[in-house]
């Protein structure tokens, strides 16, 4: 009678998302061991209701669905679900800005509907064979748990398309397979036990191709661009940790992906579309479009915390508040009524994650007087917010340019690079500076170097990931996560980040602290969706970026390629997702009373950004060709054709004089109020706002430069630089500036400064001989003069007078 228990599980999922299925036919096929369904249409409305994303499905279908159930070996072999060719097309919802405004009434209506709806319990699967003496309750629970935990899912030819304006973004995955693995991450038939409360899975993606094309007014693609990503394979490891055998959901979830080689190729036509897609992601995160408004938090009345949208970088720790719907209450996981309300996209997503079957109160009569049932029910009711860690790791990445959630109490994202290089390839704007017949070295082609070589650095970037054999999960222990902001900052310092990566490290931390009983409930309550019974909510967003050591060379080849990319990125007519709001002061705004002002003084949420550059070397080389008059007008907003092709033959100049700048450290800090518009409107309405409140109405910027020095050097025909001749000895300086937010709100207060700056320069020395001054002038003229620069080449006597040594420092 196992069919009576397992069949409803599979039928509930298939029937929920696929149109026009006959449950009787499906059930008979399942009992035969194999099901083959062809030409299936997905229920798009169900997907949209449960995903709750700012996208709508234009179409969705499955060519073939196969389900294999090994009834005779159900306890040792997995159920295999195979999907052959699945295609979905999505677009951004129309009128998406209006969704949030109607969310409150929608939630009220939905809540009312749920309250007035008759209370109908879904069928319990035990009713299929309630008196079967051969299937005791414990055995059924254990067997169903093993079946669910070991389901294999195979998708062959997965096609996802996103369309917006003239953009068509398509993702094609030849094969994706998800299966259960053992401790060594090898395929196995596993189950959790009291001594090992861990479940591991692997998803292998084969030949992932990402295309970005432009369609015409009729919706057709006239010319297909080269793929952004072509046949990239990667693997994902999933690690689920449970508190006990009866846990409905994991307490710790790790999802880490490793790509051995990532080759990204972008053409000049794809660049503005690629930037547009990135802007879409940023706008969705900050709530500029979609279901949320400005700020870092969502409206809990609209979504009931039914959200799992925290995607992180290399290593992150995220605490997620999640509402568990009736889908996960005991056996209701396996059988549901058609008229049941949608359960949210988290519930849908978790339906693909093996859940541990537990007891609920509806099983009391079935379990009898089992003394352990009460304990099971008590444990099942204790649901903790899971900690989710999502990591993406790449061993080697190549980017080629061809010129033809928010609102959770703790969110952390870390991204890092071990090493990075940028090279010039072939020609630019008709100048054949790096064609194959030029015989120029790779050293000359490389104009940007940052970090270290992966072979020398090692695999430190995989530290504590599921691909690190030293990680706690791979050694049978439970990982510990830092979910305290102060402890996080002490642990994940700039030094620790650079030791792990070496070239680039970013740490983004967003926290919401709910302090009950401290201060007023109305304190700085600018963000949408805050409820007065939440007490004092303190939000803070910090971003720390560290770069270095880096070597940047600005020669003609590099400058023209960089500017060409900027020009290509600007050549589009896409409207911004969110425009700047006019600075209009509302005359009917409510003035705060003294108690509310005092409460506001205690804490104001801010966004703080820190950027640090370490050991920077910038070499400005004398221009060998100059076609900036065809690029700068476009960048400055003037209409000009950027498709100019030069007909002058390229001839490299040697020796090539250069200005070399070295800086020990550059630190830039920027802070701005998180809800600037609301804050300024409130403070500007006060008769005598305090200095503290005025301070937070400004955007503040601090720039500190340590160990800045500059000198003259020269590149010879062998590709070597000579020792630099000092022009500016080492010095340090600092700059502070602030800018008033929404200055139109302060028009009646002339004493309020709009901008303010402070510049500190303890000492500065510039030393140069007449010959050195002439060489500096020649370098400047090479960049200011347009056209052929052969006449600007410096004579040998001048070079010998400046560089009297033959020592060379590097190639």
VOKOL-31110 format. One record per residue (C-alpha): x, y, z. Coordinates in steps of 0.5 Angstrom, whole numbers, plus 2048, in hexadecimal, padded with zeros to 3 digits. Layout:
! residues N
XYZ ...
***
This chain:
! residues 811
800800800 8068057FF 8038087F9 7FD80A7FD 80280F801 8078117FC 8038127F6 7FF8187F9 80681B7FA 80881B7F3 80081D7F1 8008237F5 8068267F2 8048247EA 7FD8267EB 7FE82D7EE 80382F7E9 80082C7E2 7FA82D7DE 7F58287DC 7F78227E0 7F381C7E1 7F581A7E8 7F28137E7 7F68127E1 7FC8157E5 7FB8107EB 7FA80A7E7 80180B7E3 80480D7EA 8028067EC 8058037E6 80C8067E8 80D80B7E2 8098117E0 80B8147D9 80781B7D8 80881F7D2 8068267CF 8058297D6 8028307D7 8048337DE 7FF8377E2 80283E7E1 7FD8417E6 7FF83C7EC 80783D7EB 8068457EB 8028457F1 8078407F5 80D8437F2 80B84B7F4 81084D7F0 8108547EC 80F8507E5 80A84D7E1 80A8467DD 8088477D6 8098407D5 80B8397D8 80B8327D5 80E82B7D6 80F8277D0 8108207D4 80F81E7DC 8128187DE 8118157E5 81480E7E7 81280B7EE 8168057F0 8108027F4 8147FB7F5 81A7FF7F8 8178057FA 81C805800 8228057FD 8218087F6 81F80F7F4 8198117F1 81B8157EB 81781B7E8 81A81C7E1 8188237DD 81A8237D5 81982A7D3 81682F7D7 8158367D5 81383C7D8 8128447D6 8128497DB 8118517DB 8118567E0 80A8587E2 80685D7DF 8048637E4 8098607E9 8098667ED 8028667EF 80385F7F2 8058627F9 8008677F9 7FA8627F9 7FE85D7FD 7FB85F803 7F485E801 7F58587FD 7F8855804 7F2857808 7EE853803 7F284D803 7F284D80A 7EA84E80A 7E9848805 7EE844809 7EA845810 7E384480D 7E583E809 7E383780C 7E8834810 7E982D80B 7EF82980D 7F2826807 7F281E807 7F781A80B 7FB815807 7FA81080D 7F281080B 7F480C805 7F6806809 7F5807810 7F4800813 7FA7FD80F 7FE7F9814 8047F8810 805800810 806803817 80780A817 80E80A819 810806813 80B80B80E 80E811811 81580E810 81480C809 811812806 816816809 81C812805 8188127FF 81781A7FF 81E81B801 8218177FB 81D8197F6 82181A7EF 81F8207EB 8228207E4 8208267DF 8238257D8 82282C7D4 8208317D8 81E8387D5 81D83E7D8 81C8457D5 81B84C7D7 8188517D3 8188597D4 81885E7CF 81C85C7C9 8208577CE 8208507CE 82484C7D3 8248457D3 82783F7D7 8288387D4 82A8337D8 82B82C7D5 82B8287DB 82A8297E2 8298237E7 8288237EF 82981D7F3 82B81B7FA 83281A7FC 836817802 83C81A806 84181A801 83C81E7FC 83B8177F8 8348157F5 8318117FB 82A80F7FE 82A812804 82681480A 827818810 827815817 82881781E 82F81781E 83081A817 82B820816 82D822810 82B821809 82F823803 82D8247FB 8318257F5 82E8297EF 8338287E9 83182D7E3 83482B7DC 8358307D6 8328377D9 83183C7D3 82F8437D4 82D8477CE 82B84F7CE 8288517C8 8248577C5 81E8567C2 81A85B7BD 81385E7BD 8108587BB 8138537C0 8188507BC 82084F7BD 8238527B6 82A8507B8 82C84C7BE 83284E7C2 8388497C5 8358467CB 83784A7D2 8398437D5 83A83D7D0 8398357D3 83B8377DA 83B8317DF 83B8327E6 83982E7EC 8358307F3 83582C7F9 82F82D7FE 83082C806 82A82B80A 82B82B812 825829816 82482A81E 82182381E 81D81D81B 81782181B 819828818 81482A813 81A82F810 82182F810 824834815 82A835811 82B83580A 831836805 8308367FE 8378377FB 8398377F3 8408367F0 8428387E9 8488357E6 84983A7E0 8448407DF 8458437D8 8408497D7 84084D7D0 83D8547CF 83C8577C9 83B85F7C8 83385E7C7 8338597CD 83685E7D2 8308637D3 82B85D7D3 8308597D8 8308607DC 8298607DC 8288597DF 82C85B7E4 8288617E6 82285D7E6 8258597EC 82785F7EF 8218637EF 81D85C7F1 82185C7F7 8218637F9 8198637F8 8198687F3 8158647EF 81185D7F0 80D85C7F7 8118617FB 8138687FC 81986C7FE 81D869804 820862806 81985F808 81385C806 80C85D808 80A85780D 80385880C 804857804 808851804 80884E80B 80F84D80B 80E847806 815849803 81B846801 81F84B7FD 82684B800 82B84A7FB 83284B7FD 83984A7FA 83F8467FD 83D845804 837848807 83384780E 82C84880D 826848812 81F84780F 819848812 81484380F 80C842810 80B83A80F 80583980C 80083380C 80482F807 80982D80C 80582B812 805823812 80281F80D 7FF82580A 805826805 803820801 7FC821800 7F88287FF 7F182A7FC 7F182E7F6 7ED8347F9 7F38357FE 7F683C7FE 7FD83D7FB 80283C800 8088417FD 80E8407F9 81283E7FF 80D838800 80E8377F9 8158377F9 8168337FF 81182D7FC 81782C7F8 81C82B7FE 81B824802 817826808 81782180E 81181E80F 80E820816 80881F81A 80282481C 7FC824820 7F882181B 7FB81A81B 7F9819823 7F4814821 7F881081C 7FE810821 7FA80E827 7FD80F82E 80480F82B 808812831 80D81582C 807819828 80781E82D 80E82082D 80E81F825 808825825 80C82982A 813829826 80F82A81F 80C830822 813833823 81583681D 81B83B81C 81D83F817 82283C812 82983E811 82A83E80A 83183F807 8328407FF 8398407FC 83B8407F5 84283E7F3 84683F7ED 84D83C7EC 84F8407E5 84A8457E2 84B8497DB 84884F7D9 8488517D1 8468577CF 8458577C7 84485E7C4 84085D7BE 81F8547FE 81F858803 81C859809 81F85380D 822854814 829852812 82C85280B 833851809 836851802 83E84F801 84184F7FA 84984E7F9 84E84D7F3 85484A7F4 85784E7EE 8558527E8 8588547E1 8568587DB 8598577D4 85985B7CE 8578567C8 8578587C1 85685F7BE 8518647C0 84E8697BC 8528677B6 8598687BA 85C8617B9 8608627BF 86085B7C2 85F8577BB 8628507BA 8688537B6 86A8587BB 86E8537BF 86C8577C5 86D8537CC 8678527D1 86B8567D6 86985C7D2 86285A7D0 8618597D8 85F8607DA 85B85E7E1 85E8597E6 85B8587ED 85C8537F2 86084C7F2 8618467ED 85C8417EF 86283C7EF 8668407F4 8608427F9 85D83B7F9 8568397FA 85483E800 84E8417FD 84B83A7FE 84C83B806 84683880A 842836803 83F830802 84582F7FD 84A830802 84C829806 84D82D80C 84783080D 84282E813 83D82A80F 84282680B 845824812 83F822815 83E828819 83882D819 83B834817 83A83A81B 837841818 83884881A 83284B81B 83485181F 83685881B 83B85A820 83E853820 83E852819 842859818 84785681D 848850819 847852812 84C857811 85085A80B 85685680D 85285080E 84F851807 855852803 85984C806 853848804 85384B7FD 8588507FB 8568547F6 84F8567F7 84A8567FD 8438587FF 83F857805 83885A805 83485A80C 82D85C80D 82A85B814 82485D817 82485D81F 81D85D822 81E860829 81885F82D 816864832 81B869831 81986F82E 81387182B 81086C826 810872821 817873821 81A87481A 814870817 815872810 81686C80D 80F86980A 80C86380D 80E864814 80986381A 809866820 809860824 80F85E822 813863826 819867824 81C86581E 82386681C 825865815 82C866812 83086480C 83786480B 83B862805 843861805 8478607FF 84F85F7FF 85385F7F8 85A85E7F7 86085D7F6 85E85F7EF 8628627E9 85F8667E4 8628697DE 85E86E7DA 86186E7D3 85E86F7CC 85B8687CB 8588687D2 85586F7D2 85286E7CC 84F8677CE 84C8697D4 8498707D1 84686B7CB 8438677D1 84086D7D4 83D8707CD 83A8697CC 8378697D3 8348707D2 83186E7CB 82A86C7CC 82386F7CD 82186B7D4 81D86F7D9 81F86F7E0 81B86A7E4 81A8707E9 81B8777E8 81D87C7ED 81887F7F1 8178877F1 81988A7F7 81288D7F9 81188F800 80A88D803 807893806 80288E80A 80788A80D 806888815 80B88C81A 80E88781F 80D888826 81388982B 81288282D 81387F826 818884824 81C88182A 81B87A828 81D87C821 82487E824 825877827 826874820 826875819 82786F814 82D87180F 83086D809 83886D80A 83D86B804 84486B805 84986A7FF 850868800 8568677FB 85D8647FD 8638657FA 8618687F4 86686A7EE 86386E7E8 86786F7E2 8658747DD 8698737D6 86A8787D1 8648777CB 8668737C5 8608757C2 85A8797C4 8538797C1 84F87C7C7 84C8817C3 84787B7C1 8468787C8 84587E7CD 8408827C9 83B87C7CA 83D87B7D1 83C8827D3 8358817D0 8368847C9 8338807C3 83987D7BF 83B8777BB 83F8727BF 84086E7B9 8468727B6 84B86D7B3 8528707B3 85786F7AD 85D8717B0 86286B7B1 86486A7B8 86C86B7B9 86E86A7C0 87386F7C3 87986D7C7 87B86F7CC 8758717CF 8758767D5 8708757DA 86D8787E1 86D8737E6 8698757ED 8698707F3 8658717F9 86586D7FF 85E86D801 8578717FF 851871803 84B873801 845873806 83E876804 838876809 830878807 82A87780B 826871809 81F875808 82287C806 81B87E803 81787D80A 81D87F80E 81E88680B 81788880B 816886812 81C88A814 81B890810 814891813 81789281A 81889981C 81F89881F 82289181D 82888F821 82F88E81E 82E88681E 82888681A 82B88B815 831887815 82D881812 82988580D 830885809 834880805 83B880808 84187E804 84887D807 84E87C802 85587A805 85B879801 862876804 869876801 8678797FA 86D87A7F6 86F87B7EF 87587A7EA 87787A7E3 8788737DF 8798707D8 87786A7D5 87D8677D0 87C8637CA 87D85C7CE 87785E7D2 87B8607D9 87A8667DD 88086A7E0 88086C7E7 87B8727E8 87E8797E9 87B87D7EF 8778837ED 8728837F3 8758807FA 87087C7FE 86B880802 86487F805 85D883804 856883806 850886804 849886807 842888804 83B888805 83588A801 82E88C803 828887801 82288A7FE 8258917FE 81E8947FC 81B892803 820897806 81E89D802 81C8A1807 8228A080B 8288A3808 82C8A280E 82C89B80C 832899808 831895802 838892801 83E893805 845890804 84C890808 85388E805 85988C809 86088C806 86688C80B 86B88D806 86C88C7FE 87388C7FA 87388D7F3 87A88C7F0 87C88C7E8 88288E7E4 8818927DD 88188B7D9 87C8887DE 87788D7DD 87888D7D5 8778857D6 8718877DA 86E88C7D5 86F8877CF 86B8817D3 8658867D4 8658897CD 8658817CB 85E8817CE 85C8887CC 85E8877C5 8598847C0 85C8807BA 86387D7B8 86787E7BE 86E87C7BB 8708837BB 8708837C2 87587E7C3 87A8807C8 8828807C6 88787C7C8 88B8817CC 8858837D0 88487C7D2 88B87B7D4 88C8817D8 88687F7DC 8878787DD 88E8777DE 88E8707E1 88D86A7DD 88A8667E3 8838637E1 87E8617E6 87985C7E3 87685A7DC 
***
